[in-house]
Amino acid sequence: MKKNILITGASSGIGTATAILFSKKQNYKVIACGRNQDRLQRLKEQAPEIQVLNFDVKDLSSVQLAIDSLEGQAVDILINNAGNAHGLDLVAEAAIDDWDEMIDTNLKGLAYMSRLILPQMIERSAGHIINIGSLAAKETYAMGSMYAATKHAVDAFTEALRKEVYSYGIRIGAIHPGLVATDFSKVRFKGDEERAKQVYQGYNALTAEDIAKIIEFVVEAPIHVNIADLLVLPTAQASSTLVHKKD
Protein backbone atom coordinates (compact mmCIF):
# COMPACT_ATOMS: atom_id res chain seq x y z
CA MET A 1 0.00 0.00 0.00
CA LYS A 2 1.34 3.41 -0.95
CA LYS A 3 2.23 5.94 1.72
CA ASN A 4 1.01 9.51 1.28
CA ILE A 5 3.83 12.03 1.58
CA LEU A 6 2.77 15.67 1.82
CA ILE A 7 5.43 18.27 1.01
CA THR A 8 5.00 21.98 1.63
CA GLY A 9 6.95 24.55 -0.34
CA ALA A 10 6.93 22.13 -3.26
CA SER A 11 6.75 24.78 -5.97
CA SER A 12 10.52 25.39 -5.95
CA GLY A 13 13.91 24.28 -4.69
CA ILE A 14 14.15 21.46 -2.16
CA GLY A 15 10.40 20.91 -2.21
CA THR A 16 10.26 20.40 -5.97
CA ALA A 17 13.29 18.10 -5.96
CA THR A 18 11.79 16.03 -3.13
CA ALA A 19 8.41 15.76 -4.85
CA ILE A 20 10.02 14.58 -8.09
CA LEU A 21 12.25 12.06 -6.30
CA PHE A 22 9.39 10.44 -4.38
CA SER A 23 7.07 10.50 -7.42
CA LYS A 24 9.47 8.08 -9.11
CA LYS A 25 9.18 5.56 -6.28
CA GLN A 26 6.45 2.96 -6.47
CA ASN A 27 5.47 2.96 -2.79
CA TYR A 28 4.60 6.65 -2.37
CA LYS A 29 1.87 9.02 -3.44
CA VAL A 30 3.11 12.61 -3.46
CA ILE A 31 0.91 15.54 -2.40
CA ALA A 32 2.84 18.66 -3.43
CA CYS A 33 1.76 21.91 -1.80
CA GLY A 34 2.72 25.48 -2.62
CA ARG A 35 1.42 28.99 -3.14
CA ASN A 36 2.65 29.40 -6.75
CA GLN A 37 -0.01 27.80 -8.93
CA ASP A 38 1.98 28.15 -12.17
CA ARG A 39 4.99 26.36 -10.73
CA LEU A 40 2.80 23.64 -9.25
CA GLN A 41 1.23 23.13 -12.67
CA ARG A 42 4.67 22.80 -14.26
CA LEU A 43 5.59 20.26 -11.59
CA LYS A 44 2.46 18.24 -12.36
CA GLU A 45 3.25 18.35 -16.08
CA GLN A 46 6.65 16.92 -15.28
CA ALA A 47 5.21 14.25 -12.96
CA PRO A 48 1.46 13.80 -13.65
CA GLU A 49 1.03 11.31 -10.82
CA ILE A 50 1.65 14.05 -8.25
CA GLN A 51 -1.39 15.58 -6.54
CA VAL A 52 -1.02 19.34 -6.12
CA LEU A 53 -2.61 21.65 -3.56
CA ASN A 54 -2.36 25.42 -3.99
CA PHE A 55 -2.43 27.29 -0.66
CA ASP A 56 -0.29 29.47 1.59
CA VAL A 57 0.85 27.88 4.87
CA LYS A 58 0.62 31.31 6.56
CA ASP A 59 -3.17 31.29 6.16
CA LEU A 60 -4.66 28.91 8.72
CA SER A 61 -8.09 28.77 7.04
CA SER A 62 -6.45 27.87 3.71
CA VAL A 63 -4.39 25.18 5.41
CA GLN A 64 -7.55 23.73 6.94
CA LEU A 65 -9.41 23.76 3.61
CA ALA A 66 -6.47 22.08 1.86
CA ILE A 67 -6.26 19.29 4.42
CA ASP A 68 -10.03 18.84 4.35
CA SER A 69 -9.85 18.50 0.56
CA LEU A 70 -7.79 15.34 0.96
CA GLU A 71 -11.11 13.68 1.83
CA GLY A 72 -9.88 10.94 4.10
CA GLN A 73 -6.45 10.44 2.56
CA ALA A 74 -4.23 9.88 5.56
CA VAL A 75 -0.94 11.77 5.55
CA ASP A 76 1.73 9.24 6.48
CA ILE A 77 4.71 11.58 6.06
CA LEU A 78 4.70 15.37 6.41
CA ILE A 79 7.68 17.30 5.08
CA ASN A 80 7.46 20.83 6.47
CA ASN A 81 9.68 22.48 3.87
CA ALA A 82 7.98 25.83 3.22
CA GLY A 83 10.11 28.71 4.44
CA ASN A 84 12.05 31.75 3.36
CA ALA A 85 14.46 34.50 4.31
CA HIS A 86 13.55 38.12 3.64
CA GLY A 87 16.28 40.71 3.77
CA LEU A 88 19.77 40.72 5.25
CA ASP A 89 19.56 43.71 7.56
CA LEU A 90 20.62 45.09 10.91
CA VAL A 91 17.86 44.90 13.51
CA ALA A 92 17.83 48.70 13.75
CA GLU A 93 17.13 48.96 10.02
CA ALA A 94 15.09 45.86 9.25
CA ALA A 95 11.65 46.02 7.61
CA ILE A 96 8.96 44.80 9.99
CA ASP A 97 7.06 43.25 7.07
CA ASP A 98 10.09 41.03 6.40
CA TRP A 99 10.05 39.87 10.03
CA ASP A 100 6.34 39.09 9.87
CA GLU A 101 6.78 37.11 6.65
CA MET A 102 9.51 34.93 8.17
CA ILE A 103 7.68 34.35 11.45
CA ASP A 104 4.41 33.56 9.69
CA THR A 105 5.93 31.19 7.14
CA ASN A 106 8.94 29.58 8.81
CA LEU A 107 7.37 29.03 12.21
CA LYS A 108 3.61 29.54 12.25
CA GLY A 109 3.04 27.84 8.88
CA LEU A 110 5.04 24.81 10.01
CA ALA A 111 3.13 24.74 13.30
CA TYR A 112 -0.24 25.01 11.53
CA MET A 113 0.55 22.04 9.29
CA SER A 114 1.76 19.96 12.22
CA ARG A 115 -1.23 20.84 14.38
CA LEU A 116 -3.80 19.87 11.76
CA ILE A 117 -2.14 16.66 10.59
CA LEU A 118 -0.89 15.26 13.92
CA PRO A 119 -4.28 14.13 15.29
CA GLN A 120 -4.71 11.58 12.50
CA MET A 121 -1.18 10.28 13.11
CA ILE A 122 -1.87 9.96 16.83
CA GLU A 123 -5.11 8.12 16.08
CA ARG A 124 -3.23 5.62 13.89
CA SER A 125 -0.16 5.49 16.18
CA ALA A 126 1.96 5.98 13.09
CA GLY A 127 3.45 8.82 11.11
CA HIS A 128 6.57 10.80 10.36
CA ILE A 129 7.15 14.56 10.39
CA ILE A 130 10.37 16.06 9.02
CA ASN A 131 10.96 19.76 9.49
CA ILE A 132 13.41 21.48 7.16
CA GLY A 133 15.39 23.85 9.32
CA SER A 134 18.72 25.50 8.60
CA LEU A 135 22.27 25.88 9.79
CA ALA A 136 20.80 29.11 11.21
CA ALA A 137 18.93 26.90 13.71
CA LYS A 138 22.30 26.02 15.26
CA GLU A 139 24.15 29.34 15.16
CA THR A 140 23.53 33.01 14.42
CA TYR A 141 25.07 35.69 12.27
CA ALA A 142 24.80 39.46 12.06
CA MET A 143 21.97 40.78 9.86
CA GLY A 144 20.20 37.43 9.99
CA SER A 145 18.66 37.84 13.43
CA MET A 146 15.01 37.14 12.67
CA TYR A 147 15.71 34.34 10.19
CA ALA A 148 17.93 32.64 12.78
CA ALA A 149 15.31 33.25 15.46
CA THR A 150 12.62 31.50 13.42
CA LYS A 151 14.88 28.56 12.64
CA HIS A 152 15.98 28.24 16.27
CA ALA A 153 12.27 28.17 17.10
CA VAL A 154 11.71 25.39 14.54
CA ASP A 155 14.50 23.40 16.20
CA ALA A 156 12.90 23.87 19.63
CA PHE A 157 9.42 23.07 18.30
CA THR A 158 10.73 19.86 16.73
CA GLU A 159 12.42 18.72 19.93
CA ALA A 160 9.41 19.47 22.10
CA LEU A 161 7.03 17.77 19.67
CA ARG A 162 9.17 14.63 19.65
CA LYS A 163 8.82 14.47 23.44
CA GLU A 164 5.03 14.75 23.13
CA VAL A 165 4.42 11.96 20.62
CA TYR A 166 7.23 9.41 20.97
CA SER A 167 4.91 6.98 22.80
CA TYR A 168 2.62 6.85 19.72
CA GLY A 169 5.36 5.51 17.44
CA ILE A 170 5.47 8.79 15.49
CA ARG A 171 8.89 9.83 14.21
CA ILE A 172 9.79 13.51 14.49
CA GLY A 173 13.01 15.00 13.15
CA ALA A 174 14.68 17.94 11.49
CA ILE A 175 17.16 18.36 8.66
CA HIS A 176 19.29 21.49 8.79
CA PRO A 177 21.00 22.39 5.50
CA GLY A 178 23.79 24.88 5.05
CA LEU A 179 24.22 26.68 1.73
CA VAL A 180 21.95 25.19 -0.94
CA ALA A 181 21.90 26.65 -4.46
CA THR A 182 18.19 27.42 -4.86
CA ASP A 183 16.06 30.57 -5.15
CA PHE A 184 16.68 31.17 -1.43
CA SER A 185 19.12 34.04 -1.93
CA LYS A 186 17.08 35.57 -4.73
CA VAL A 187 14.13 35.81 -2.36
CA ARG A 188 16.34 37.15 0.45
CA PHE A 189 17.73 39.85 -1.83
CA LYS A 190 14.31 40.81 -3.19
CA GLY A 191 14.93 39.54 -6.73
CA ASP A 192 18.50 40.84 -7.11
CA GLU A 193 19.74 37.92 -9.19
CA GLU A 194 23.32 39.15 -9.53
CA ARG A 195 23.74 39.50 -5.77
CA ALA A 196 22.07 36.14 -5.20
CA LYS A 197 24.34 34.45 -7.76
CA GLN A 198 27.44 35.66 -5.91
CA VAL A 199 26.42 33.70 -2.80
CA TYR A 200 27.04 30.42 -4.61
CA GLN A 201 30.12 31.31 -6.68
CA GLY A 202 33.61 29.94 -6.06
CA TYR A 203 32.67 26.63 -4.41
CA ASN A 204 30.29 23.70 -4.78
CA ALA A 205 27.13 24.46 -2.84
CA LEU A 206 24.63 21.79 -1.90
CA THR A 207 21.85 21.21 -4.43
CA ALA A 208 18.15 20.73 -3.89
CA GLU A 209 18.62 17.16 -5.12
CA ASP A 210 21.24 16.54 -2.42
CA ILE A 211 18.74 17.44 0.29
CA ALA A 212 15.97 15.44 -1.41
CA LYS A 213 18.18 12.35 -1.24
CA ILE A 214 18.85 12.99 2.43
CA ILE A 215 15.11 13.30 3.05
CA GLU A 216 14.67 9.98 1.25
CA PHE A 217 17.30 8.41 3.52
CA VAL A 218 15.57 9.73 6.64
CA VAL A 219 12.11 8.62 5.49
CA GLU A 220 13.27 5.13 4.53
CA ALA A 221 15.27 4.40 7.65
CA PRO A 222 13.94 1.29 9.45
CA ILE A 223 10.77 2.05 11.38
CA HIS A 224 12.58 1.69 14.72
CA VAL A 225 15.10 4.37 13.64
CA ASN A 226 14.25 8.06 14.08
CA ILE A 227 16.85 10.43 12.67
CA ALA A 228 16.04 13.24 15.05
CA ASP A 229 18.50 15.94 14.06
CA LEU A 230 20.72 16.17 10.99
CA LEU A 231 23.03 19.03 9.98
CA VAL A 232 24.39 18.94 6.42
CA LEU A 233 26.87 21.37 4.90
CA PRO A 234 28.77 21.63 1.64
CA THR A 235 32.37 20.53 2.14
CA ALA A 236 33.54 24.11 1.57
CA GLN A 237 31.42 25.46 4.44
CA ALA A 238 32.44 25.30 8.10
CA SER A 239 29.90 27.76 9.53
CA SER A 240 27.48 30.46 8.43
CA THR A 241 30.37 32.86 7.89
CA LEU A 242 33.22 30.48 6.96
CA VAL A 243 33.01 29.40 3.33
CA HIS A 244 36.12 28.57 1.34
CA LYS A 245 35.80 30.15 -2.10
CA LYS A 246 38.34 29.73 -4.88
CA ASP A 247 39.60 32.88 -6.54
N, C-alpha and C positions, 0 to 999 in steps of 0.2 A: 504494500500500500504506500502511495506517495505521501511524503511529508510536505506540508505547506510552509514555505519560507517567505515571510513578509519582510521587505527591505524598504526602508524609508530613504529619501534622498537618492532615489534610483535614476533620476533623470540626468545625472552626470557623474563623472569621476569614479570613485570607489564603488558607489551604488550601482552604476551602470555595469561596471566590470564584474561585480558580484552577481548581478542578475543574469548576465550572459553566461557566466561560468556555470551557475546552478541550473540554468535552462537546458544545458547540454547533458545533464545527468538524468538518468532514467527514473531515479527514486525521489525526485522533488518536483513540486509545482511552485513556480515563482509568482509571487504577487508583488509587483514593482510599484512603488508609490513615489509621487513627486508633485511639485507644484507647477512644473513647466509641461503643459499638455503637448506642445509640439515635439519636445524631446522624448517624452514618453511614447508618442506615436511612432517616432523613428526607431525607438527601442523595440516596439512591438513589430514593426516591419522587419527588423533584423532577426527577431526571435518570436514568431507569431504565437507560440505556445504560452508566452508570458501573459498573465493577467495584469492590467494596469489600473491604478486608482489615482485620480488627480485630486489632490487636496494639499493644504498647507498644515504642517504639524503644529504651527503656532495657534491655530484656530480650533479650540476644543470641540465646538459643535461640528465642524467639518470632519474632525478625527472620528467623532462618534458616528456620524452618518456613513463614513467610509467603512468603518468596522461593521456596522449594521448591514451594509450592502453585501458583505461576504455571505450572508444568509446561511449561517450554520457551518461554514467552512472553518474548521478549527485551525488556529495558527500554532503550528508546532515549534517554529523557530522565528524569533523576532530579531532582526538586525536593525538596531537604532543607529542609523548612519547619517541622517539629516543633520546638518550643522554648517556653520560658516564663521568667518572672521570678517569684521567690518572695521576698516581703518587700522592704522598703526600710529597711535597718537599718545602724547603725554596726557595724564589724567586731567591736568589743568586746562587742556585744550580740546579734549575729546568731545565728539558730538553725542549728545544724549540718545538720539535716535539710533546710533550705532550700538550703544550699550543695550538698549531695549531689544533690538533685533537679535543680538547674540544671546541674551538671557532667554528670550522667548523661544528661540529655535533650539539652541544647544542644550538648554536645561529643561525648560518647561515642555517643549515639544516631545523630548525624550520621555519625560515623566508622564505626560498625557498618554502616549502610546503604551507605556508599561502598565499604567493604571487600568486602562481599558481592556488590555489583552490578558493580564495576569489572572483574573478570576477564572477564566476557562482553563488555564494551565493548572491552577490549584485544584479545580474540580476533577481534572483528569490525572492529577499527580504526575504530570509529565510536561516537559517544555524546556526551551532553551532561549535565553535572551543574551545577546551580545551587543554591548554598547561600544560604539567607535569613539574613542576619546582622542588623546593627542599627547605628544611629548610635553605639551603645556599643562597637562594634568599632573606632571611630576616635578616641574620646575617653573620658574617665572622668568620674564625678561622685560626690560623697560619698554614702554609703549605698547605692551600687549597685556596690560593689567586685567581688563575685563574678559578678554578671550581666555586667559589663563584661569581667571576666577570661575568662569563657567565650566571649564574642563576639569578643574579641581573638584567642582561640585558634582560633575558626572562621576568622577572617580569615587567620591564619598557615597553618592547615591547607589552606585553599583555594589559597593562593599556592604552597605547597610541592607540593601535588598537581598543580597545573598544570605545574610544572617536571618532574614525573615522567612525565606522559603526553602531552605536547604532540606527540611524534613519532608517536603513534598516531592523530592526527587527532581526538582527543577534546577537546571544549571544556569548560573548567572556569571558573566565575565565581561571583561573589557579588553579591547585591543587599542594600543596607543601608538600610532604611527608618528615618526618624525617627518622629514621633508618628503612629500609625495608630489610628483609633477602632475597636477590637475589644474582645474580652474580656481583653486583655492586662493592663490595670490592675486589673480585677476579680480576676484570679488573683493578681496581685502583692499586692493588699490583702486577700487571704484572704476574698473574697466581699463586702467592704464596698462595695456598689454606689454609695452616695452619694459616698464618697471617690473611687471610680473615675470617676464621672461628672464630677467637678470637673476632672479632668485634661484633659478635652476641651472644656471650656466656654470661651466668649469668643473663639474663633477657629475657622477651618476646618481640622480635622485631615485627614490623608490617610485614605482609606477602603481597605478590603480590596480593593475593585474596582479602585482606582487601582494598587495593587501587582500585582494579577492582570494588568492590561493591560501593565504594564512587563515582567512575566515573559513574556507573549506576545511582546512586542517583542524581547526577548533571545533567546527560543527561535527565532523566525522570522527572525532576522538571516541574511544569506547565509552559507552553510556555511564560507566562508573568513574570516568575521568572528566573533571571540570577544570578547564584552563581558565583560571580566575582572573589573571592579570598578565598581559603580554605587551612589552615595549619593543618596538621594532624601528631601527634606524638604518639609513643608508650607511655603508661602510665609511664614507667620507665625513660623516657627522658624529661628533662626540657629545654635543649638547645643543641647546637652542641657538647659542651664539658661536659655537666652534664647528665650522665646516671647512674642510680642506678643499680649496679650489685651485685648479691648475691655471697658470698664467695663460 
